[in-house]
Amino acid sequence: MNDRENQKTYSIGELAELAGVSIRTLHHYDQIVLLNPGSRDPSNGYRRYDFDDLLRLQQILFFRELDFPLKQIKRILDNPTVDRLALLQQHHEHLGLRIASLRSLQATIEKTRYKLQAEDEMPLTDQELYAGFNQTTIDRYNREVRATYDPDTIAAVDRKVRSLSKAQWKAIQAEGQAIAQGLADLMDRQPNDPAVQVLITRQHDWIKNFYPAPASVFRGLGELYATHQEFRAYYDRFAAGLADFMKQAMDHFADTALQE
């Protein structure tokens, strides 16, 4: 009895679990004569893999990690002049280079992530707050707001808005647009329709991102949507007459759902 026969052997299932490959893969390697089992169980003919087979499978998996095709791996491993120790040294060197490359890539990703995070945390600019408007219009808005509303309230709103990250601001913008589009799709219903009022409830919650909105404020905001030229143009672009529809729906919400 030779040394190979004295070695511990593994079934195909045991080897698959040990090496982290599928049984189907080992069957395929056997079929293409890349990894034949060292012996067969004499009682049932099942494959049995020994230590030499484990070493060959390790080599196969190393080469697969380096994206070598199976035919090329077979030619290399079947070459009787191949030095296993030299192969292991080559694998070690290749893996060292890959590790260095991955670490470099990881560092690049980390730097990019920090850069994007820093940009996201920068204060919002007027241009970002009033996307789509030119600077002249932005300046006019700011003058109108300061002349119409309590300066302390405006300052508090401005601080709250500018404390938002750019991602948070984009999410708030997206929610406002989704509400407007949803209401535009329901304009064939009455302003007091339950489905309409669900969206008006979302509109009220959306407003609270900026300032409290009791009944009088919410009702006044609806009036602003319908009468202010820019507000009306903004909402009517979703559907003609949406600004008026929102005013009616917001009035109903203020009368029935909000307490002064």
C-alpha positions in Angstrom: 0.0 0.0 0.0 1.5 3.3 -1.1 1.6 6.7 0.8 -1.3 8.1 -1.3 -3.5 5.2 -0.2 -2.7 5.9 3.5 -3.7 9.6 3.2 -7.0 10.9 4.6 -9.5 11.2 1.8 -12.6 13.4 1.3 -15.9 12.8 -0.4 -16.9 15.3 -3.1 -19.4 16.9 -0.7 -16.7 17.3 2.0 -14.2 18.8 -0.4 -16.8 21.2 -1.8 -17.6 22.5 1.7 -13.9 22.6 2.7 -12.9 24.6 -0.4 -16.0 26.7 -0.7 -16.9 25.5 -4.1 -20.0 23.8 -5.5 -20.2 20.0 -6.1 -21.2 20.9 -9.6 -17.9 22.7 -10.1 -16.0 19.7 -8.9 -18.0 17.5 -11.2 -17.0 19.8 -14.1 -13.3 19.8 -13.1 -13.4 16.0 -13.2 -15.1 15.9 -16.6 -12.5 18.1 -18.2 -9.7 16.2 -16.5 -8.6 19.2 -14.5 -9.1 17.6 -11.1 -9.6 13.9 -11.0 -10.2 12.3 -7.6 -7.2 10.3 -6.4 -9.3 7.2 -5.8 -12.8 5.8 -5.8 -14.6 4.1 -2.9 -14.4 0.4 -3.7 -17.8 -0.2 -2.2 -19.8 2.3 -4.2 -17.5 3.9 -6.7 -17.9 7.4 -5.2 -15.1 9.9 -5.7 -12.5 10.3 -2.9 -10.1 13.2 -2.9 -6.7 13.0 -1.1 -4.2 15.7 0.0 -2.5 15.9 -3.4 -6.0 16.7 -4.9 -6.5 19.4 -2.2 -3.2 21.0 -3.2 -4.1 20.9 -6.9 -7.5 22.4 -6.2 -5.8 25.1 -4.2 -3.7 25.9 -7.3 -6.7 25.9 -9.5 -8.5 28.3 -7.3 -5.5 30.6 -7.1 -5.3 30.8 -10.8 -9.0 31.3 -11.1 -8.6 34.3 -8.7 -6.2 35.7 -11.3 -8.7 35.1 -14.1 -6.8 32.4 -15.9 -9.0 30.2 -18.2 -9.4 26.6 -17.2 -7.6 25.2 -20.2 -4.5 27.3 -19.4 -4.6 26.3 -15.8 -4.7 22.6 -16.9 -1.7 23.1 -19.2 0.3 24.7 -16.3 -0.6 22.1 -13.7 0.0 19.2 -16.0 3.5 20.4 -16.9 5.8 18.0 -15.0 8.5 20.7 -14.8 6.3 23.1 -12.8 7.8 23.8 -9.4 4.9 24.0 -6.8 6.9 26.2 -4.4 7.7 28.6 -7.3 4.0 28.6 -8.2 3.1 29.5 -4.6 5.7 32.3 -4.6 4.2 33.7 -7.8 0.7 33.5 -6.3 2.0 35.3 -3.2 3.5 38.1 -5.3 0.4 38.4 -7.4 -1.9 38.6 -4.4 0.5 41.2 -2.8 0.1 43.4 -5.9 -3.7 42.9 -5.9 -3.9 43.8 -2.2 -1.9 46.9 -2.8 -4.1 47.9 -5.8 -7.3 47.3 -3.8 -5.9 49.3 -0.9 -5.1 52.2 -3.3 -8.6 51.9 -4.7 -10.1 51.9 -1.2 -8.2 55.0 -0.3 -9.4 56.7 -3.5 -13.0 55.8 -2.7 -12.6 57.1 0.9 -11.2 60.4 -0.3 -14.0 60.8 -2.8 -16.6 59.9 -0.1 -15.2 62.5 2.3 -15.1 65.1 -0.5 -18.8 64.5 -1.4 -19.8 64.4 2.2 -18.0 67.8 2.8 -19.8 69.2 -0.3 -23.1 67.9 1.0 -22.6 69.6 4.3 -21.7 73.0 2.8 -24.4 75.6 3.4 -27.1 75.9 0.7 -26.6 78.8 -1.7 -29.3 81.1 -2.9 -29.0 79.5 -6.4 -29.7 76.1 -4.8 -32.6 77.4 -2.8 -34.2 79.0 -5.8 -33.1 76.6 -8.5 -34.2 77.8 -12.0 -34.4 81.5 -11.1 -31.9 84.1 -12.1 -30.1 86.3 -9.5 -32.4 89.3 -10.2 -35.5 87.3 -9.3 -33.8 85.8 -6.2 -32.9 89.3 -5.0 -36.4 90.5 -5.5 -37.8 87.5 -3.6 -35.5 88.2 -0.7 -36.6 91.9 -0.6 -40.3 91.0 -0.8 -39.9 88.5 2.0 -38.0 90.9 4.3 -40.6 93.6 3.6 -43.7 91.4 4.2 -42.9 89.1 7.1 -41.5 89.4 10.6 -37.7 89.7 10.4 -37.1 87.3 13.3 -39.4 84.7 11.8 -37.6 85.0 8.4 -34.2 84.7 10.1 -35.3 81.6 11.9 -36.6 80.0 8.7 -33.4 80.9 6.9 -31.2 79.3 9.6 -33.3 76.2 9.6 -33.2 75.8 5.8 -29.5 76.5 5.5 -28.8 74.0 8.2 -30.1 71.2 5.9 -27.6 69.1 4.0 -27.9 69.3 0.2 -29.3 65.7 0.2 -32.0 66.7 2.7 -32.8 69.8 0.6 -33.1 67.6 -2.5 -35.4 65.2 -0.7 -37.6 68.1 0.5 -37.8 69.4 -3.0 -38.7 66.0 -4.4 -41.5 65.6 -1.8 -42.9 69.0 -2.7 -43.0 68.1 -6.4 -44.5 64.7 -5.7 -47.3 66.3 -3.7 -48.0 68.9 -6.5 -48.1 66.2 -9.2 -50.3 64.0 -7.0 -52.8 66.9 -6.6 -52.7 67.7 -10.3 -53.7 64.1 -11.0 -56.7 64.5 -8.7 -58.1 67.7 -10.0 -61.2 65.9 -11.4 -62.3 65.4 -7.8 -63.6 67.9 -5.2 -61.1 69.7 -3.0 -62.7 68.0 0.1 -62.3 64.5 -1.4 -60.5 62.2 1.1 -57.7 61.4 -1.4 -57.1 65.1 -2.0 -57.0 65.8 1.7 -54.5 63.1 2.2 -52.1 64.9 -0.1 -53.0 68.3 1.5 -52.0 66.7 4.8 -48.6 65.9 3.3 -48.4 69.4 2.0 -49.0 70.7 5.6 -46.3 68.4 6.9 -44.0 69.5 4.1 -44.5 73.2 5.1 -43.5 72.4 8.6 -40.0 71.7 7.3 -39.7 75.4 7.2 -42.0 76.9 9.8 -45.1 76.1 11.9 -48.3 76.2 9.9 -51.4 76.8 12.0 -54.8 77.3 10.3 -54.3 81.0 9.6 -50.8 80.5 8.2 -51.8 77.5 6.1 -54.9 79.3 4.7 -52.8 82.4 3.9 -50.2 80.2 2.1 -53.0 78.8 -0.1 -54.1 82.3 -0.9 -50.5 83.1 -1.8 -50.3 80.1 -4.2 -53.4 81.4 -6.0 -52.5 85.1 -6.2 -48.7 85.4 -6.3 -47.6 85.4 -9.9 -44.5 83.2 -9.5 -46.2 80.7 -7.1 -49.2 80.4 -9.4 -46.9 79.8 -12.4 -45.0 77.2 -10.4 -48.1 75.1 -9.5 -50.0 75.6 -12.7 -47.1 74.1 -14.7 -48.2 70.7 -13.1 -51.8 71.4 -14.4 -53.7 74.5 -15.4 -55.7 75.7 -12.4 -53.8 73.7 -9.8 -53.0 76.8 -7.7 -56.7 77.6 -7.3 -57.5 73.9 -6.6 -54.8 73.8 -3.9 -56.1 77.0 -2.3 -59.6 75.5 -2.0 -58.3 72.2 -0.6 -56.0 74.0 1.8 -58.9 76.1 3.0 -60.9 73.0 3.7 -58.0 71.4 5.6 -57.5 74.5 7.7 -61.2 74.7 8.5 -61.6 71.0 9.4 -58.2 69.6 10.5 -56.3 72.5 12.1 -56.9 74.2 15.4 -55.8 77.8 16.1 
